[in-house]
Structures are given as C-alpha cells and as structure tokens.
Amino acid sequence: MTAPFDVAPLLAPNNPAPAAKWNGFPKYNFIGGHNDAKHVPIDALIEAATSVLKREGASLSTYGLNSGPQGYRPLREFLSKKLKGHAGIDCTADEILMISGSTQALDLINALLLSKGDTVLIEQETYGSAINRLVRMGVNVIGIPLDDEGLRIDVVKEKLAELKARGITAKYIYTIPTVQNPTGGIMGETRRAELLALAREHGTMIFEDECYSDLIWSGERPPSLYAMAKGEGVIHIGSFSKSIAPALRVGYIVAKWEILSRILGLKLDAGSGALEQMVLAEFCTKHFADHVPKLNKALHAKLQTLREALAEQFGTAAEFGDPPGGIYLWIKLPEVVDTQKLAQAALAAGVSINPGPEWSTNKPYARNRLRLCFANPEPETIKEGVAVLAEVCRREFGVPLRSANVEKA
Amino acid sequence: MTAPFDVAPLLAPNNPAPAAKWNGFPKYNFIGGHNDAKHVPIDALIEAATSVLKREGASLSTYGLNSGPQGYRPLREFLSKKLKGHAGIDCTADEILMISGSTQALDLINALLLSKGDTVLIEQETYGSAINRLVRMGVNVIGIPLDDEGLRIDVVKEKLAELKARGITAKYIYTIPTVQNPTGGIMGETRRAELLALAREHGTMIFEDECYSDLIWSGERPPSLYAMAKGEGVIHIGSFSKSIAPALRVGYIVAKWEILSRILGLKLDAGSGALEQMVLAEFCTKHFADHVPKLNKALHAKLQTLREALAEQFGTAAEFGDPPGGIYLWIKLPEVVDTQKLAQAALAAGVSINPGPEWSTNKPYARNRLRLCFANPEPETIKEGVAVLAEVCRREFGVPLRSANVEKA
C-alpha cells in the first residue's frame, strides 16, 4: 500500500508548473504588492476585532454571518459611501459583492464572460496574473499600447474595428485606469469618456480594476468609468490589499444586479472570510479616511527615495517617471539589458524584481523594462537594494557605466 | 452612455442560474452547515486576535505573512500535530496547504486532475456542491451506493472493472469516510483497507474529505485513508468550518509534495485570508482540544432533540439512524413524499430543509429523503420547526397521519 503512487497519468493536461518550495523573502524585496509594515494599523485593528467580535462574534456560526452570500453588510455599506465620495459611484450595498481579494474577481468575471477562443482587449502593460489567466483559458489577448494618459484610444478604435470586420465582439476591455499597474498613470476624464463611447458602440464590457486608486498623493482623481457610465456596461473591482494590508484577502465587485447576480451564481466558495470583513468594516468606518493619507505620505516618500537611488546608481541608464500614486515604479533600462536574466542574477544577490515581460503582452518591448515595488522595504533598504541591483546589472550587461555612481562616491 | 447595456450576448455558455436576492435566514434553519451560535468561542477568539496581532500584526503587510504561499506556518504546525493524534497522519507542515475553506480544495483538485469527459467515482449520497461542480465540468460521475459502513466495495470493484474493460481509469474516488455527509456514517478500518487496495490496483487517486471528522461523540475513529496509505495515492482535506465556525473560511489540503506543489501552482489567489489563519492558530494551539468536546456535547444533545421531535411528529413515517457524529440527520419519508416539493412548501412556512436529490446522484432514490442540519437552531426551535414541517408534509402529501402526534397532544 505504501509504494510510491505515480500521479502523472492522472493529471489534467495544461497544468501550470508545480510551485517551488518557498524559502523566505529576499533581503531586498521589490516584487509583488507587499506594503509598508510600519503602516499596518495594528492597535486599531485589535480594537476593531475586539469590538466587532464582542458584538457579533456569535454570527460566525452561520455562513455569510447575518448578511447572506454577498458578504458582511456593514462593509458593503462602508464601501457604498466610500465609493460615492471617492470614485463618484452611486451604488447601494446590494450592488456590491465582497470577494476573497481582487484575484477572485478576475476568475469570476472570466468565468462569466469567457470561453476558449474569445477575444479581449487589455492594456499592453498590465497585471501579470491577469495576462496569465487569460492565456491559460485560451483567450485571444490583444494588448493595447499605453501613452501618458493610458490606453491609446486610436489603437482601441482600430482593433475594435478590425474585430468587427471579422464578426467578433471583444468580450471586455480590461483596464486599470486609476494608478495603472505597472506604469502608475491615471487616465484623464476625456480619455475615459472616449473609451466608454467606443466600448458602448461595439457592445463590449469595460472591466475596470481600481485596486490602487486609494493610493494617490494628491487625493484627487477623475470619476471612475463605472460612475461615468452609471454602471451600464462596466464591472468595477477594488480591494483593501493596497490600502490596509495585502495579507487580508478582501476585495469587492461593483456591478448592476443583473450582472452581479450571475457572478454570485458562479461564486461557489460558501462566502469569503468573515472575520477579515468584520474587522475591516469596524476599522474602516472609523479610521479609513485618516489612515489612507498617512500611508500615502509614507509611500510617496519611499517613491522619492527609490527615484533618487536609481538616479544615483543608474544615472541616465534608468528612465522612469514620477507616478502620482501607487506602489510601483516602471523603469526602462538600456536595450542591452534582458530583465528576465537580470531578475535571476539579482535574486542570487538578494534582490527580487519583476521583469517587464511578466507584466506585458509585448515581450520584446518589455524585455529591457522592469517593475519595482517600493512599498515594503525601508528607505535604507531601498538604497542598498538599488545599489546591489546596479552592481549586478553592470556585471551582467555592462550598464550602468561605473561613472554613474563614481561621481557620487 | 447610460442607456441599459445588454450583457446577454457576451455571456459564456453554460453559466449557472443567477443568484436570487438573499432575504435573511428562515425562522427554522435546517439547511447548510451552519453551527451552534452559543459555541463560537468569542472571548478566546478576541484574546487570540489581540495577542497574535500585537505580536505579528505588521506581517500582514506582506502576502503570505512570513510563511509563504502555503499559509500561516503556526497553523500548519498545529495541524501537523493535530492530524497525527486525531487521524493518524504523519505529515510535516510542508505537506499542508491552507486554503479558503474546503470548497477551494474541490476546485483545486478538480483543476489538477479533471478534464471534460473524465470519470470519477463518488458516494451516491454526498456533498451537493461536489456533485454540482463535477456536472458543470462535464465529468462522468458514477455514484456508488452506501451501506452502514459507507461505500459498497462490491460496487466499487464492479465499476472499476467495467471502466478498465473500456480502457478508462477513474481519476479519483471522492469519499467522506469519517462522518459522512449526509448519512453520518463512519467507514470501518477493514472497508478502508479494501478501498485503498482497489484504488491502488486501478491507479486511481483517493480524494478523502474529512470536514466533519472532529465531530464524533465518542472521540474515537479509525485512522484516515491518508494515514493508512502513508499519503501515497491519497489527497486529504479538512476544515475549521465545522469545529470552530463556518464563516471563517479556513480549510486545508494534505498531500505529498509532488502533488501539493502542483496544487499550489494552480492556487492563483495570492494566498488565503491571513487574519483568520493567525487567529485560528493562536486559538487552536491553546484551546482546540478543550473546545471540540464541549461543542460535540451540545451537538449530540441537539441531535437527540431532533430525533425525538421527528419521532413525535412523524411517528413511523420518518426513518433515520443515530449518527455517531456530525451536524446532519439523513431521513427517509414515505414514497409519496417529494422532498423537493416539500422543501418549497416548508420554506413558505419558515422551515428550510435540504431535499435529498440535491445530495445524491440517484435522484429517484433520494426523492423521498431529506437532510436536516441540527447544529444551528436552539432545541426549542428544533421542536417547533419539526412540528411545522410535519404539518406542511401532512398538508401536501397526507403523511404523517394525524394520529402520530395526536397521541402526544
């Protein structure tokens, strides 16, 4: 009975590669969406957990608490108010579905709309896991290049027209319009209106991902696509991962009931984690409005630390902007650099980075680009990590030239 | 821009029905896996949340805390010890994957092994959502009838032989051997050995679901299939939903690394809820061993209340056993009763029940059967609810005869 069992003949085809054993975080952690450890509001979360469990802890005995499958109602009520003020969205708690992180939204919305062979438009540079999911489903993914204002409308128009000529309706246009991942840009209101009009003309849904939209230094932003369309033809998603803490797996979907009820019919997980929703609702109702600006101040300072360190260590070899928010900097290195090779060599030196091709549908374009997340490492660690990264890059690719930091030495 | 958008042309085929709006729990709630509100250990959970957040709250700033994608390590360490004592499983924390409730295990294991057209064996009466998932995937589901000891081995043998003759290997045999859902039975050790031998002979995996195995009145149970096979050819899953609280969405998968690493490669959710895992680890390490017997005592008493109420209200019209654990009673009513119709009529009277056909692959067999969950309603509510159910059943189907409770009146 205990001889080894060979599972290989039983595996479904096209499984992804097995995961590697996890060996802890690297010393210089610039990947993923990790956030600032000093800004997890620990005391207020303890206070929130204590008060909400005292008051409503017994309701953990029922799936969905006393709120049903859409998730903890006080959290949906909070979101309804917050989204109105922040994103201009006029929706009730009944048009919000709490989910287990925004990744679940990708799976649910893909399940709702997509079959193998379908076509979608996405931003050419975008969330890597969104690209991977679509590729695994066998969906035809059209990447639309970005300019400073986001999706290039001329290319969207051209691609939709090409599809129409072939009798194809793109199932959705996926966009992160408000603090784009990885570029950090914010799409202007005029561009948003043009995008909505085009999508509407072609009968295509807009899938609006606003996971980063709380993290804007100025606090100012255009209305969301969902708001501008009054919810018609748009599904809007968001998350508490970036504004409170990523290990709390709590996100949400906003959609008209006609669509939300279908998504809910696909959500077969017996509800998302209730304790996290309860604690977040209790915390956010009191503290969200104060917490986010403090976090933004810290993140903005870290961004400037990263930009200064890059300028110091890479000189003109690294090109990057000054994003208005978020936790990422998108960087262009000289053509000679292959960031996938750089990522491997850097990891061996304790520096983790996201190479550009993981975050783009245009692999040649992204080959010499990379994404750094500046939210997690402390300022001194950012400086040291960038110095190590520059050293590795110089050793592997000959850039940046040594002079770039000799000047400062 | 705000004219209604018609999503219908964009929907993927074979979507399930949209969900209905949730209207609160019925007065007499006998469905689902809801548990005893009085036995949610609120004070100890508050204490656990406070201590773990004070000590490690800052780690919420990183996905996976400091434990990586397999989930909070102290909880896996607890499980490693608990499973050894309880189920006889000898595994390390590295062979455990924390997940968002055991429903996620169904999706992950199905994704790992199944394609449309594949064949699996399952218990004829089993978890409804497991059946539904398989049917939606287009999998060929063979239901194996149960006797008092569980899966009928003669039928398993016959079905596997038939499949072999057609060149088909069943991808897995899904079983809930230790407090079966819905029948409540516990498979004996000899039957377990026979099942393992048969599965091994045919190169079929065993998918062992132990979501209810903590809830056994005597505290005694046979070793798990995973333990008996030393993990070879078996995937084992469990949950804290039934032992602590269902709204906490925390389950786990135990498997050899060769399999677990592949499952982990399919888990694209950026981790399961960390706060729930942290609080559970802190709570369970101190209190699990004391908590579960207290809960079991309360559940056992509620079971007897339900059995007495059924005997009183239905007389000989309701046939049922005396399950050794769990939260369900599986009941046979006279042939004249259609429990799907009964469920609708009962709900209108405030009583929710799970009709048998939802929990069986053999719809005609299950037509006059139903499942009642006795864990959530208080004893008086159980009595009242059963009286209302009997009244509805009598009105709709003429049974039970009035004399059954007139005697007691």
Contacts between the chains, C-beta under 8 A, distances in Angstrom:
chain1	res1	chain2	res2	distance
A	1	B	193	7.8
A	1	B	196	5.8
A	1	B	197	7.0
A	1	B	200	6.5
A	1	B	228	6.9
A	1	B	229	5.5
A	1	B	230	7.4
A	1	B	232	7.2
A	2	B	229	6.7
A	2	B	230	4.3
A	2	B	232	5.6
A	3	B	232	6.7
A	4	B	232	6.0
A	5	B	200	7.4
A	5	B	205	7.7
A	5	B	229	7.9
A	5	B	232	4.2
A	5	B	233	3.5
A	6	B	203	7.8
A	7	B	205	7.0
A	7	B	233	7.9
A	7	B	258	6.6
A	7	B	259	5.6
A	7	B	262	7.9
A	9	B	169	7.0
A	9	B	203	6.6
A	10	B	113	5.4
A	10	B	169	7.1
A	10	B	171	5.5
A	10	B	172	7.6
A	10	B	203	7.4
A	10	B	204	7.8
A	10	B	205	6.0
A	11	B	112	6.6
A	11	B	113	6.5
A	11	B	262	7.3
A	12	B	111	6.8
A	12	B	112	6.4
A	12	B	113	5.7
A	12	B	114	5.8
A	12	B	115	5.0
A	12	B	118	7.9
A	13	B	115	6.5
A	15	B	111	7.8
A	15	B	112	6.6
A	15	B	262	6.1
A	15	B	265	7.0
A	15	B	266	6.9
A	16	B	265	4.6
A	16	B	266	6.4
A	17	B	265	5.7
A	18	B	258	7.8
A	18	B	261	3.7
A	18	B	262	4.7
A	18	B	264	7.3
A	18	B	265	5.1
A	19	B	69	6.7
A	19	B	261	5.0
A	19	B	262	7.8
A	19	B	264	3.8
A	19	B	265	4.7
A	20	B	261	7.5
A	21	B	94	7.4
A	21	B	257	7.9
A	21	B	261	7.7
A	22	B	64	7.6
A	22	B	67	7.9
A	22	B	68	3.0
A	22	B	69	6.1
A	22	B	70	6.8
A	24	B	66	7.6
A	24	B	68	7.5
A	25	B	62	6.9
A	25	B	66	7.4
A	29	B	62	7.9
A	32	B	62	8.0
A	32	B	63	5.7
A	33	B	63	6.9
A	33	B	270	8.0
A	34	B	61	6.3
A	34	B	62	4.5
A	34	B	63	6.3
A	35	B	61	4.5
A	35	B	62	7.6
A	36	B	61	6.1
A	37	B	58	4.3
A	37	B	59	7.3
A	37	B	61	4.2
A	37	B	62	7.5
A	38	B	58	7.2
A	39	B	61	7.5
A	40	B	57	5.6
A	40	B	58	5.2
A	40	B	60	5.0
A	40	B	61	5.1
A	42	B	53	5.6
A	42	B	54	6.9
A	42	B	57	3.7
A	42	B	58	6.6
A	45	B	53	5.8
A	45	B	57	6.4
A	46	B	49	6.8
A	46	B	50	5.2
A	46	B	53	4.9
A	46	B	54	6.7
A	46	B	57	7.5
A	49	B	46	6.8
A	49	B	49	4.1
A	49	B	50	7.2
A	49	B	53	7.0
A	49	B	275	8.0
A	49	B	279	7.9
A	50	B	46	5.2
A	50	B	49	7.2
A	50	B	50	6.5
A	53	B	42	5.6
A	53	B	45	5.8
A	53	B	46	5.0
A	53	B	49	7.0
A	54	B	42	6.9
A	54	B	46	6.7
A	57	B	40	5.6
A	57	B	42	3.7
A	57	B	45	6.4
A	57	B	46	7.5
A	58	B	37	4.3
A	58	B	38	7.2
A	58	B	40	5.2
A	58	B	42	6.6
A	59	B	37	7.2
A	59	B	247	7.1
A	60	B	40	5.0
A	60	B	245	3.8
A	60	B	246	7.5
A	60	B	247	4.4
A	60	B	248	6.3
A	61	B	34	6.3
A	61	B	35	4.5
A	61	B	36	6.0
A	61	B	37	4.2
A	61	B	39	7.5
A	61	B	40	5.1
A	61	B	245	5.8
A	61	B	246	6.9
A	61	B	247	7.4
A	61	B	376	6.7
A	62	B	25	7.0
A	62	B	29	7.9
A	62	B	32	8.0
A	62	B	34	4.6
A	62	B	35	7.6
A	62	B	37	7.5
A	62	B	246	6.7
A	62	B	247	6.5
A	62	B	376	6.6
A	63	B	32	5.8
A	63	B	33	6.9
A	63	B	34	6.3
A	63	B	246	4.9
A	63	B	247	6.1
A	64	B	22	7.6
A	64	B	247	6.8
A	65	B	247	5.4
A	66	B	24	7.5
A	66	B	25	7.3
A	67	B	22	7.9
A	68	B	22	3.0
A	68	B	24	7.6
A	69	B	19	6.8
A	69	B	22	6.1
A	70	B	22	6.8
A	94	B	21	7.4
A	100	B	100	5.4
A	100	B	249	7.3
A	100	B	269	6.3
A	100	B	272	7.4
A	100	B	273	6.8
A	101	B	269	6.0
A	101	B	270	5.6
A	101	B	271	7.9
A	103	B	268	6.2
A	103	B	269	5.0
A	103	B	270	5.3
A	104	B	269	6.4
A	107	B	268	7.6
A	111	B	12	6.8
A	111	B	15	7.8
A	112	B	11	6.6
A	112	B	12	6.4
A	112	B	15	6.6
A	113	B	10	5.4
A	113	B	11	6.5
A	113	B	12	5.7
A	114	B	12	5.7
A	115	B	12	5.0
A	115	B	13	6.5
A	118	B	12	7.9
A	129	B	268	6.1
A	129	B	270	7.9
A	132	B	268	7.6
A	133	B	268	6.9
A	169	B	9	7.0
A	169	B	10	7.1
A	171	B	10	5.4
A	172	B	10	7.6
A	193	B	1	7.9
A	196	B	1	5.9
A	197	B	1	7.0
A	200	B	1	6.5
A	200	B	5	7.4
A	203	B	6	7.8
A	203	B	9	6.6
A	203	B	10	7.4
A	204	B	10	7.8
A	205	B	5	7.7
A	205	B	7	7.0
A	205	B	10	6.0
A	228	B	1	6.9
A	229	B	1	5.6
A	229	B	2	6.7
A	229	B	5	7.9
A	230	B	1	7.4
A	230	B	2	4.3
A	232	B	1	7.3
A	232	B	2	5.6
A	232	B	3	6.7
A	232	B	4	6.0
A	232	B	5	4.2
A	233	B	5	3.5
A	233	B	7	7.9
A	241	B	270	7.7
A	245	B	60	3.8
A	245	B	61	5.8
A	246	B	60	7.5
A	246	B	61	6.9
A	246	B	62	6.8
A	246	B	63	4.9
A	246	B	270	7.3
A	247	B	59	7.1
A	247	B	60	4.4
A	247	B	61	7.4
A	247	B	62	6.5
A	247	B	63	6.1
A	247	B	64	6.8
A	247	B	65	5.4
A	247	B	271	6.6
A	247	B	273	8.0
A	247	B	274	3.5
A	247	B	275	7.4
A	248	B	60	6.3
A	248	B	273	6.7
A	248	B	274	6.4
A	248	B	275	5.8
A	249	B	100	7.3
A	249	B	269	7.0
A	249	B	270	7.0
A	249	B	271	6.4
A	249	B	272	6.3
A	249	B	273	4.5
A	249	B	274	7.3
A	250	B	273	7.6
A	257	B	21	7.9
A	258	B	7	6.6
A	258	B	18	7.7
A	259	B	7	5.6
A	261	B	18	3.7
A	261	B	19	5.0
A	261	B	20	7.6
A	261	B	21	7.7
A	262	B	7	7.9
A	262	B	11	7.3
A	262	B	15	6.1
A	262	B	18	4.7
A	262	B	19	7.8
A	264	B	18	7.3
A	264	B	19	3.8
A	265	B	15	7.0
A	265	B	16	4.5
A	265	B	17	5.7
A	265	B	18	5.1
A	265	B	19	4.7
A	266	B	15	6.9
A	266	B	16	6.4
A	268	B	103	6.2
A	268	B	107	7.6
A	268	B	129	6.1
A	268	B	132	7.6
A	268	B	133	6.8
A	269	B	100	6.3
A	269	B	101	6.0
A	269	B	103	5.0
A	269	B	104	6.4
A	269	B	249	7.0
A	270	B	33	8.0
A	270	B	101	5.6
A	270	B	103	5.3
A	270	B	129	7.8
A	270	B	241	7.8
A	270	B	246	7.3
A	270	B	249	7.0
A	271	B	101	7.9
A	271	B	247	6.6
A	271	B	249	6.3
A	272	B	100	7.4
A	272	B	249	6.3
A	272	B	273	7.7
A	273	B	100	6.8
A	273	B	247	8.0
A	273	B	248	6.7
A	273	B	249	4.5
A	273	B	250	7.6
A	273	B	272	7.7
A	273	B	273	3.6
A	273	B	275	7.5
A	273	B	276	5.0
A	274	B	247	3.5
A	274	B	248	6.4
A	274	B	249	7.2
A	275	B	49	8.0
A	275	B	247	7.5
A	275	B	248	5.9
A	275	B	273	7.6
A	275	B	275	5.9
A	275	B	276	5.0
A	275	B	279	6.4
A	276	B	273	5.0
A	276	B	275	4.9
A	276	B	276	6.3
A	279	B	49	7.9
A	279	B	275	6.4
A	376	B	61	6.6
A	376	B	62	6.6
